[in-house]
Amino acid sequence: MISIRNKTFESDENAQVVLSRLDWKVEKADRLVNPFSNSTVDTSRPWVGKIDKNKREFEIIQTAPHFSPRILDRNFFQLYIQGQITEHGQKSGIILKFRLGLNTFMLFIFIYLFPLLTTFLDSKTDNGNWKGLALSFIVPILFTLLLIVQLNRTENKLIDLFEV
């Protein structure tokens, strides 16, 4: 999937300390999301993911237990965070890439195609119904705003996680 946001943070701690902090908060799992139930491993930790300490790379997702829908935690969409920790002397850099899950990516494609299809079909009939056409643009705008809110909230959680 493509990155929808890239962020870089500077930490005053070395890379090993940042990796150990990640170790405490992330439940390690081979598969991040169950494809059938759209849930993660059921754990008390706030993140589920894979950590490669040798390459200093990780991929994490916020916890979404089986019986607790994401929307109750105000996580509307699947956001994968891929990161890399670089070392700059006594300091370290944290490079993050935010990516959409496959289901969310497909949802956004269909949501953005809907107004285009509506506009095309409305131009063929030429009935002058601009209210319906305007309403078809509300759903993509609403979903985009929800995605921006979730990206900002997740970014703030990551700032707290890495204490930068």
Secondary structure, DSSP 8 states (H G I E B T S, - for coil): --EEEEEEEEESS-HHHHHHHHHHHEEE-SSSSBTTTTB----SSSEEEEEETTTTEEEEEE---TTS-GGGGT--S-EEEEEEEEEETTEEEEEEEEEE-HHHHHHHHHHHHHHHHHHHHHHHH----HHHHHHTTHHHHHHHHHHHHHHHHHHHHHHHHHT-
